[in-house]
Amino acid sequence: MSTSLAVVTGATGTLGRRLVRTLSARGLQVVAVSRSGDAPGEGEVVAVAADVGSPDCVAAVRDALPDGRLAVLVHAIGLPGAPDVLEVDPALLGMAVDLKAGGLLRLLAAVDAHLGEGSRVVAVGGHLGIEPTEHAPLAGVANAALANLVRQLVGPLGRRGASVHLVAPGPFESPRVDALIASRAAGRAQSVEEARAELLAELPAGRLPSPDDVAWAIANLLDPEASVLTGSTLFLDGGARRGIF
Protein backbone atom coordinates (compact mmCIF):
# COMPACT_ATOMS: atom_id res chain seq x y z
CA MET A 1 0.00 0.00 0.00
CA SER A 2 1.33 3.45 -0.91
CA THR A 3 2.36 5.72 1.94
CA SER A 4 -0.11 8.56 2.57
CA LEU A 5 1.53 11.94 3.00
CA ALA A 6 0.44 15.17 4.67
CA VAL A 7 2.22 18.49 4.24
CA VAL A 8 1.53 21.19 6.84
CA THR A 9 2.89 24.74 6.65
CA GLY A 10 3.11 26.97 9.70
CA ALA A 11 3.93 23.73 11.49
CA THR A 12 5.54 25.32 14.55
CA GLY A 13 2.59 27.63 15.22
CA THR A 14 -0.33 26.98 17.55
CA LEU A 15 -2.58 25.58 14.82
CA GLY A 16 0.21 23.93 12.87
CA ARG A 17 1.31 21.84 15.83
CA ARG A 18 -2.26 20.62 16.39
CA LEU A 19 -2.55 19.74 12.72
CA VAL A 20 0.69 17.76 12.76
CA ARG A 21 -0.49 15.85 15.82
CA THR A 22 -3.99 15.21 14.45
CA LEU A 23 -2.86 14.09 11.01
CA SER A 24 -0.10 11.91 12.44
CA ALA A 25 -2.72 10.22 14.63
CA ARG A 26 -4.65 9.47 11.45
CA GLY A 27 -1.69 7.42 10.23
CA LEU A 28 -0.33 9.98 7.77
CA GLN A 29 3.37 10.63 7.25
CA VAL A 30 3.52 14.35 8.04
CA VAL A 31 6.03 16.74 6.53
CA ALA A 32 6.16 19.76 8.84
CA VAL A 33 7.10 22.98 7.01
CA SER A 34 8.07 26.19 8.77
CA ARG A 35 10.39 29.10 8.21
CA SER A 36 12.69 27.93 11.01
CA GLY A 37 12.58 24.25 10.14
CA ASP A 38 12.22 23.37 13.82
CA ALA A 39 10.58 20.02 14.52
CA PRO A 40 7.18 20.42 16.21
CA GLY A 41 7.69 17.09 17.94
CA GLU A 42 4.09 16.04 17.31
CA GLY A 43 4.71 12.92 15.24
CA GLU A 44 6.06 14.35 12.00
CA VAL A 45 8.43 12.25 9.89
CA VAL A 46 10.47 15.21 8.68
CA ALA A 47 10.71 18.94 9.40
CA VAL A 48 11.58 21.30 6.56
CA ALA A 49 12.87 24.88 6.62
CA ALA A 50 11.12 26.77 3.84
CA ASP A 51 9.84 30.31 3.33
CA VAL A 52 6.63 30.02 1.30
CA GLY A 53 7.16 33.60 0.17
CA SER A 54 10.28 32.55 -1.74
CA PRO A 55 10.53 30.50 -4.96
CA ASP A 56 13.21 28.46 -3.19
CA CYS A 57 10.51 26.78 -1.11
CA VAL A 58 9.41 24.69 -4.11
CA ALA A 59 12.64 22.70 -4.23
CA ALA A 60 13.01 22.63 -0.44
CA VAL A 61 9.62 21.01 0.08
CA ARG A 62 9.74 18.83 -3.02
CA ASP A 63 13.12 17.35 -2.12
CA ALA A 64 12.03 16.58 1.46
CA LEU A 65 8.93 14.60 0.52
CA PRO A 66 9.07 10.85 1.09
CA ASP A 67 7.72 8.53 -1.58
CA GLY A 68 3.96 8.24 -1.40
CA ARG A 69 0.61 9.71 -2.34
CA LEU A 70 -0.41 13.14 -1.07
CA ALA A 71 -3.43 12.76 1.19
CA VAL A 72 -3.57 16.40 2.23
CA LEU A 73 -1.69 19.67 1.90
CA VAL A 74 -2.64 22.23 4.56
CA HIS A 75 -1.43 25.80 4.06
CA ALA A 76 -1.78 27.15 7.59
CA ILE A 77 0.60 30.07 7.94
CA GLY A 78 -0.43 33.15 9.90
CA LEU A 79 0.21 36.78 9.07
CA PRO A 80 1.94 39.42 11.18
CA GLY A 81 -0.12 42.07 12.89
CA ALA A 82 -0.43 45.46 11.24
CA PRO A 83 -1.78 48.96 11.92
CA ASP A 84 -5.23 50.08 10.81
CA VAL A 85 -5.89 50.44 7.10
CA LEU A 86 -4.87 54.11 6.74
CA GLU A 87 -1.63 53.56 8.65
CA VAL A 88 -0.49 50.27 7.13
CA ASP A 89 2.50 50.22 4.77
CA PRO A 90 0.91 49.50 1.34
CA ALA A 91 3.81 47.21 0.45
CA LEU A 92 2.73 44.85 3.24
CA LEU A 93 -0.54 44.16 1.41
CA GLY A 94 1.35 42.62 -1.50
CA MET A 95 3.55 40.67 0.87
CA ALA A 96 0.51 39.24 2.66
CA VAL A 97 -1.15 38.15 -0.59
CA ASP A 98 2.11 36.58 -1.77
CA LEU A 99 2.43 34.56 1.43
CA LYS A 100 -1.15 33.32 1.40
CA ALA A 101 -2.05 32.95 -2.29
CA GLY A 102 1.40 32.86 -3.86
CA GLY A 103 2.57 30.47 -1.15
CA LEU A 104 -0.26 28.07 -1.95
CA LEU A 105 0.71 27.98 -5.62
CA ARG A 106 4.36 27.36 -4.75
CA LEU A 107 3.36 24.50 -2.48
CA LEU A 108 1.22 22.97 -5.20
CA ALA A 109 4.24 23.04 -7.50
CA ALA A 110 6.28 21.31 -4.78
CA VAL A 111 3.80 18.45 -4.26
CA ASP A 112 2.77 18.09 -7.88
CA ALA A 113 4.29 14.63 -8.40
CA HIS A 114 2.45 13.27 -5.35
CA LEU A 115 -0.96 14.81 -6.02
CA GLY A 116 -3.73 12.70 -7.50
CA GLU A 117 -7.02 10.93 -6.93
CA GLY A 118 -8.45 11.77 -3.51
CA SER A 119 -5.82 14.36 -2.56
CA ARG A 120 -7.05 17.28 -0.48
CA VAL A 121 -5.66 20.79 -0.68
CA VAL A 122 -6.73 22.92 2.29
CA ALA A 123 -6.03 26.63 2.70
CA VAL A 124 -6.60 28.22 6.11
CA GLY A 125 -7.99 31.71 5.63
CA GLY A 126 -10.37 33.68 7.81
CA HIS A 127 -13.76 35.33 7.84
CA LEU A 128 -12.14 38.78 7.58
CA GLY A 129 -11.62 38.06 3.89
CA ILE A 130 -15.38 38.25 3.46
CA GLU A 131 -16.36 40.55 6.33
CA PRO A 132 -13.50 43.06 6.44
CA THR A 133 -12.62 45.43 9.22
CA GLU A 134 -10.46 48.53 9.11
CA HIS A 135 -8.37 47.09 11.96
CA ALA A 136 -6.99 44.07 10.05
CA PRO A 137 -6.06 45.13 6.52
CA LEU A 138 -3.52 42.37 5.89
CA ALA A 139 -5.81 39.52 6.90
CA GLY A 140 -8.75 41.03 5.02
CA VAL A 141 -6.96 41.53 1.71
CA ALA A 142 -4.87 38.35 1.78
CA ASN A 143 -7.74 36.07 2.79
CA ALA A 144 -10.01 37.56 0.12
CA ALA A 145 -7.34 36.77 -2.46
CA LEU A 146 -6.95 33.26 -1.04
CA ALA A 147 -10.70 32.61 -1.27
CA ASN A 148 -10.66 33.68 -4.92
CA LEU A 149 -7.67 31.45 -5.68
CA VAL A 150 -9.33 28.43 -4.06
CA ARG A 151 -12.28 28.81 -6.42
CA GLN A 152 -9.93 29.09 -9.39
CA LEU A 153 -8.20 25.85 -8.42
CA VAL A 154 -11.39 23.75 -8.40
CA GLY A 155 -11.17 22.92 -12.11
CA PRO A 156 -7.50 22.07 -12.56
CA LEU A 157 -7.31 20.07 -9.33
CA GLY A 158 -10.62 18.36 -9.99
CA ARG A 159 -9.39 17.11 -13.33
CA ARG A 160 -6.69 15.25 -11.39
CA GLY A 161 -9.14 13.78 -8.91
CA ALA A 162 -8.17 16.18 -6.11
CA SER A 163 -10.29 18.69 -4.20
CA VAL A 164 -9.55 22.10 -2.71
CA HIS A 165 -11.06 23.68 0.40
CA LEU A 166 -10.93 26.91 2.35
CA VAL A 167 -11.27 26.72 6.12
CA ALA A 168 -12.03 30.09 7.67
CA PRO A 169 -11.88 30.30 11.45
CA GLY A 170 -12.37 33.58 13.16
CA PRO A 171 -9.91 34.42 15.90
CA PHE A 172 -9.12 31.17 17.71
CA GLU A 173 -7.51 30.54 21.06
CA SER A 174 -3.78 31.19 20.71
CA PRO A 175 -1.02 33.40 22.09
CA ARG A 176 -1.51 35.67 19.05
CA VAL A 177 -5.14 36.28 19.93
CA ASP A 178 -4.23 36.79 23.58
CA ALA A 179 -1.87 39.55 22.44
CA LEU A 180 -4.57 41.10 20.24
CA ILE A 181 -7.01 41.11 23.14
CA ALA A 182 -4.41 42.75 25.36
CA SER A 183 -3.78 45.40 22.70
CA ARG A 184 -7.50 46.01 22.33
CA ALA A 185 -7.82 46.38 26.10
CA ALA A 186 -4.98 48.89 26.26
CA GLY A 187 -6.49 50.98 23.47
CA ARG A 188 -9.84 51.12 25.22
CA ALA A 189 -8.56 51.56 28.77
CA GLN A 190 -10.10 48.21 29.70
CA SER A 191 -8.81 45.27 31.64
CA VAL A 192 -7.85 42.24 29.60
CA GLU A 193 -10.71 40.35 31.21
CA GLU A 194 -13.19 43.03 30.11
CA ALA A 195 -11.85 43.02 26.57
CA ARG A 196 -12.10 39.23 26.35
CA ALA A 197 -15.64 39.26 27.72
CA GLU A 198 -16.59 41.89 25.16
CA LEU A 199 -15.19 39.78 22.34
CA LEU A 200 -16.92 36.62 23.53
CA ALA A 201 -20.22 38.51 23.78
CA GLU A 202 -20.03 38.97 20.00
CA LEU A 203 -19.95 35.19 19.46
CA PRO A 204 -23.26 33.31 19.60
CA ALA A 205 -21.31 30.15 20.50
CA GLY A 206 -20.03 31.94 23.60
CA ARG A 207 -16.44 30.90 23.04
CA LEU A 208 -13.59 31.25 20.61
CA PRO A 209 -12.79 28.27 18.41
CA SER A 210 -9.85 26.23 19.65
CA PRO A 211 -6.96 24.95 17.53
CA ASP A 212 -8.37 21.46 18.11
CA ASP A 213 -11.70 22.56 16.60
CA VAL A 214 -9.95 23.74 13.44
CA ALA A 215 -7.73 20.66 13.21
CA TRP A 216 -10.81 18.43 13.62
CA ALA A 217 -12.58 20.14 10.72
CA ILE A 218 -9.55 19.82 8.46
CA ALA A 219 -8.98 16.17 9.35
CA ASN A 220 -12.60 15.35 8.47
CA LEU A 221 -11.97 16.60 4.94
CA LEU A 222 -9.94 13.42 4.45
CA ASP A 223 -13.18 11.42 4.32
CA PRO A 224 -14.17 10.37 0.77
CA GLU A 225 -17.52 12.12 1.10
CA ALA A 226 -15.76 15.49 1.49
CA SER A 227 -14.80 15.62 -2.19
CA VAL A 228 -18.22 17.12 -2.97
CA LEU A 229 -17.24 20.14 -0.84
CA THR A 230 -14.53 21.16 -3.28
CA GLY A 231 -14.23 24.92 -3.65
CA SER A 232 -16.35 25.63 -0.59
CA THR A 233 -15.52 27.65 2.51
CA LEU A 234 -16.02 26.15 5.96
CA PHE A 235 -16.55 28.84 8.58
CA LEU A 236 -15.47 28.06 12.14
CA ASP A 237 -16.03 31.39 13.82
CA GLY A 238 -18.45 30.66 16.63
CA GLY A 239 -21.28 32.26 14.65
CA ALA A 240 -19.59 35.66 14.43
CA ARG A 241 -20.14 36.06 10.72
CA ARG A 242 -23.44 37.76 9.85
CA GLY A 243 -23.51 37.66 6.03
CA ILE A 244 -25.31 34.91 4.12
CA PHE A 245 -22.97 34.84 1.09
Order of alpha helices (4+ residues) and beta strands (2+ residues): beta-alpha-beta-beta-alpha-beta-alpha-alpha-beta-alpha-beta-alpha-alpha-alpha-beta
